[in-house]
Amino acid sequence: MQPRNMSMSGVVDLAAVKAAGEAKQKAEEARARAARQQGGAGGAGAEGAAGAAPVSLVIDVEEADFEQEVLQRSAEVPVVIDFWAEWCGPCKQLGPLLERLAHEYAGRFLLAKIDVDRNQALFQQFGVQGIPAVFAVVAGQALPLFQGAAPEQQVREVLDQLVQVSEQRFGITGISVEGGEQAPAAPVVPEDPALAAAHSALDAGDLGGAVQAYRNVLAGDPANTEAKLGLAQAELLQRVQGLDAARVRKEAAEAPADVRAQLRAADLDLAGGHVEDAFGRLVETVRRTAGDDREAARVRLLELFEVVGHEDPRVVAARGALARVLF
């Protein structure tokens, strides 16, 4: 399946987590300690159980309580971290989806929401390059999951893999929410059939069909953010399809004045996840060219901004660099 957000790092191979055995042992020890503590305080019997605090499946986490709320909890349940900010448009799409799924999965994972503006130290420690960014912590091990807003089916696939490997590799089965927090009855908004058809074409590798389908959506709804993103990604994948990467990079290196060569190389850079390289190459091309060549480089750069997302810090920086070379 082709990812719809090319800034996504992709699903991590959780089965290859480093030091999985050690982490599993730590998780078992932490669960044992928790059981002993509960046993020591459990003299109240049923009365104590009745007074237990309800389970919160979605929590706001700050730097001060990160160790307790995330690291310690990860010994008994996978903790999914959503790095977000109030100014981030895609965060407002992804956040509610993750919250709804946290309730639906009923304790198989917890969702920890971290506002990056208020928690810069955590933002830097995790090496986050853009938001929204989603990580997981399992038995104290941090795992990058994906970056950028993603469609629900893709998010579910990531979460299912996380839950499965947490159980198989770490023995972590989640927490019981019986008698605790109840999932809110959030209405499920059906996906636009035209947008669903575009997504399906992209997933199937029918890039031409996906491009046309996204254009059809935008013809009726020009402000549709998801369709704009899908179209930009489909067009990028279509442009790099069949390219000889070694040849393209060789031509770009040997002919820095060849705008078409630079455009092809920038596309490959971005498709390969080298976002800053792609932006830097095109900004430099704009700087050294004029007329139609300059316009072609500028337009391509704006198209790549759509792929990554306008709120991404790398896009913000590149947009400033573009303005400086233009004006």
C-alpha positions in Angstrom: 0.0 0.0 0.0 1.4 3.4 -0.9 1.4 5.8 2.0 -0.8 8.9 1.4 1.5 11.1 3.4 5.1 11.0 2.0 6.4 12.6 5.2 5.4 9.5 7.1 8.3 7.4 8.3 6.2 4.3 7.7 5.3 1.4 9.9 8.2 0.3 12.1 9.1 -3.3 12.1 8.2 -3.8 15.7 9.3 -7.4 15.6 12.8 -6.2 15.3 12.7 -3.9 18.3 16.2 -3.7 19.9 16.6 -5.4 23.2 13.1 -6.9 23.1 14.0 -9.6 25.6 15.4 -7.1 28.1 12.3 -4.9 27.7 10.0 -7.8 28.2 11.8 -8.8 31.4 11.5 -5.2 32.7 7.8 -5.2 31.8 7.3 -8.4 33.8 9.2 -7.0 36.8 7.2 -3.8 36.7 3.9 -5.7 36.5 5.0 -7.9 39.5 5.9 -4.8 41.5 2.5 -3.3 40.7 0.7 -6.5 41.7 2.6 -6.5 45.0 1.7 -2.9 45.7 -2.0 -3.6 44.9 -1.9 -6.7 47.1 -0.5 -4.6 50.0 -3.2 -2.0 49.6 -5.9 -4.5 48.8 -7.1 -5.3 52.3 -10.2 -3.4 51.6 -11.3 -6.2 49.2 -14.4 -5.5 47.2 -14.8 -2.1 48.9 -11.3 -1.0 47.7 -12.1 -2.3 44.2 -15.3 -0.3 44.1 -13.4 2.8 45.0 -10.8 2.4 42.3 -10.3 5.4 40.0 -11.8 4.9 36.5 -9.3 4.2 33.7 -8.5 7.1 31.4 -7.8 5.9 27.9 -6.8 9.4 26.6 -4.4 11.5 28.8 -2.6 14.8 28.4 1.0 14.4 29.3 3.6 17.0 30.3 7.3 16.7 30.8 6.9 16.6 34.6 4.7 13.5 34.5 6.0 11.8 31.4 7.9 9.1 33.3 4.9 8.1 35.4 2.2 8.5 32.8 4.1 7.0 29.9 7.2 5.0 30.8 5.8 3.3 33.9 2.4 2.6 32.3 4.1 1.1 29.2 5.0 -1.9 31.3 1.3 -3.0 31.3 -0.2 -1.4 28.2 1.2 0.1 24.9 1.2 3.9 25.1 0.7 5.7 21.8 2.0 9.3 21.8 0.4 12.0 19.7 2.7 15.0 19.3 0.4 17.9 18.3 0.0 21.7 18.5 -3.0 24.0 18.4 -1.8 25.7 15.2 -1.4 22.4 13.3 -4.2 21.7 10.9 -3.5 18.0 10.2 -3.3 17.5 14.0 -7.0 18.5 14.2 -7.8 15.7 11.7 -5.6 13.0 13.3 -6.2 13.8 17.0 -9.9 13.0 17.1 -9.4 9.8 15.1 -6.8 8.6 17.6 -9.0 9.4 20.5 -11.9 7.6 19.0 -9.8 4.5 18.3 -8.4 4.6 21.9 -11.9 4.1 23.2 -12.8 1.6 20.5 -9.7 -0.6 21.3 -10.9 -0.5 24.9 -7.6 -0.7 26.8 -5.4 -2.4 24.3 -3.5 0.9 24.2 -3.5 4.2 25.9 -3.3 7.5 24.0 -0.9 10.2 25.5 -1.3 13.6 23.9 1.7 15.9 24.1 1.5 19.6 23.1 4.8 20.3 21.5 4.6 24.1 22.3 4.4 23.3 26.0 6.9 20.4 26.0 9.8 21.3 23.8 12.2 19.0 25.6 10.2 15.9 24.8 9.7 17.1 21.3 13.5 17.3 20.9 14.3 14.0 22.7 12.0 12.1 20.4 13.7 13.7 17.4 10.3 14.8 16.0 10.8 16.5 12.6 7.2 17.6 12.0 3.7 17.2 13.4 1.5 15.4 13.9 3.9 12.7 14.8 2.9 9.4 16.4 5.2 7.2 18.5 4.6 4.3 20.8 6.3 3.3 24.1 6.2 -0.4 24.9 8.0 -1.7 28.0 10.0 1.5 28.1 11.0 1.2 24.4 10.2 4.2 22.1 9.0 3.2 18.7 8.3 5.7 15.8 5.0 4.8 14.1 4.2 7.5 11.5 4.3 11.2 10.8 1.5 13.3 9.4 -2.2 12.8 9.1 -3.1 9.4 7.8 -6.4 7.7 6.7 -8.2 5.6 9.3 -7.5 2.3 7.7 -3.8 2.9 7.7 -3.8 4.0 11.3 -5.7 0.9 12.3 -3.1 -1.3 10.6 -0.4 0.4 12.6 -2.3 0.0 15.8 -3.1 -3.6 15.1 0.5 -4.4 14.5 1.5 -2.6 17.7 -1.0 -4.5 19.8 0.0 -7.8 18.3 3.7 -7.4 18.8 3.2 -5.9 22.3 1.5 -9.2 23.2 3.7 -11.6 21.4 7.1 -10.0 22.1 6.6 -8.3 25.4 3.7 -10.2 27.0 1.8 -6.9 27.3 -1.9 -7.4 26.8 -3.3 -4.0 27.8 -5.6 -3.1 30.7 -9.1 -3.8 31.6 -11.6 -1.0 31.4 -14.5 -2.9 32.7 -16.4 -0.6 35.1 -14.1 2.3 34.1 -14.3 4.9 31.4 -17.0 4.4 28.8 -16.3 5.2 25.2 -18.2 8.2 24.0 -20.9 7.6 21.4 -19.2 9.6 18.7 -21.0 9.6 15.4 -19.2 7.9 12.6 -19.0 10.2 9.6 -19.0 8.1 6.4 -16.2 8.8 4.0 -17.0 10.6 0.7 -17.4 7.8 -1.9 -15.4 9.8 -4.4 -12.6 10.3 -2.0 -12.7 6.7 -1.0 -12.4 5.7 -4.7 -9.3 8.0 -5.0 -7.7 6.4 -1.9 -8.4 2.9 -3.3 -6.8 3.7 -6.6 -3.7 5.0 -4.9 -3.5 2.0 -2.6 -3.8 -0.3 -5.6 -1.0 1.5 -7.4 -3.3 2.9 -10.1 -1.6 6.3 -10.0 -3.3 7.7 -13.2 -6.7 6.7 -11.8 -5.8 8.2 -8.4 -4.8 11.5 -9.9 -8.0 11.7 -11.9 -10.1 10.7 -9.0 -8.6 13.3 -6.7 -9.0 15.9 -9.4 -12.7 15.0 -9.6 -13.1 15.5 -5.8 -11.4 18.9 -6.0 -13.6 19.9 -8.9 -16.6 19.8 -6.6 -14.7 20.7 -3.4 -11.7 22.8 -4.1 -10.8 23.3 -0.4 -10.7 19.5 0.4 -7.4 19.2 2.3 -7.3 15.4 2.1 -7.9 15.4 -1.7 -5.2 18.1 -2.2 -2.7 16.0 -0.2 -3.7 12.8 -2.1 -3.3 14.5 -5.5 0.1 15.9 -4.6 1.3 12.5 -3.5 -0.2 10.6 -6.4 1.4 13.0 -8.9 4.8 12.7 -7.2 4.7 8.9 -7.3 3.6 9.1 -10.9 6.6 11.3 -11.7 9.2 9.1 -10.0 7.7 5.9 -11.3 10.2 4.1 -13.5 13.0 6.6 -13.0 16.6 5.3 -12.8 17.6 6.9 -9.5 21.4 6.6 -10.1 21.1 8.1 -13.5 18.9 10.9 -12.3 21.3 11.9 -9.5 24.3 11.6 -11.8 22.7 13.9 -14.4 21.6 16.4 -11.7 25.2 16.5 -10.2 26.8 16.9 -13.6 24.4 19.6 -14.9 23.3 21.9 -12.1 21.9 24.4 -14.7 19.6 21.7 -16.1 16.3 22.6 -14.5 14.6 19.4 -15.6 17.3 17.3 -14.1 17.0 19.2 -10.8 13.2 18.7 -10.8 13.6 15.0 -11.3 16.2 14.7 -8.5 14.1 16.8 -6.1 11.2 14.4 -6.7 13.4 11.4 -5.9 14.7 13.2 -2.8 11.3 13.8 -1.4 9.9 10.3 -2.4 12.9 8.9 -0.5 12.2 10.9 2.6 15.0 13.4 2.1 12.8 16.4 2.6 15.4 19.1 3.3 17.5 18.0 0.3 14.5 18.2 -2.0 13.6 21.7 -0.8 17.2 22.9 -0.8 17.8 21.7 -4.3 14.7 23.6 -5.7 15.4 26.8 -3.7 18.9 26.9 -5.1 17.5 26.2 -8.6 15.1 29.1 -8.2 18.0 31.3 -7.1 20.2 30.6 -10.1 17.5 30.7 -12.8 15.2 33.2 -14.4 12.1 33.2 -16.6 10.3 30.0 -17.4 13.0 27.9 -15.7 12.6 29.8 -12.4 8.8 29.5 -12.6 9.0 25.7 -13.2 11.3 25.3 -10.2 9.1 27.5 -8.0 5.9 25.7 -8.9 7.4 22.3 -8.3 8.6 23.4 -4.9 5.0 24.5 -4.0 3.8 21.1 -5.2 6.2 19.4 -2.9 5.0 21.6 0.0 1.6 20.1 -0.5 3.0 16.6 -0.1 4.6 17.3 3.2 2.0 19.7 4.7 2.2 23.4 5.1 2.4 23.3 8.9 5.6 21.1 8.8 8.6 23.1 10.1 10.6 22.1 7.1 8.1 23.6 4.8 7.9 26.8 6.9 11.7 27.1 6.7 11.8 26.4 2.9 9.1 28.9 2.3 11.1 31.5 4.0 14.2 30.6 2.0 12.1 30.7 -1.2 10.9 34.2 -0.4 14.5 35.4 0.2 15.7 34.2 -3.2 12.6 35.6 -5.0 12.6 39.0 -3.4 
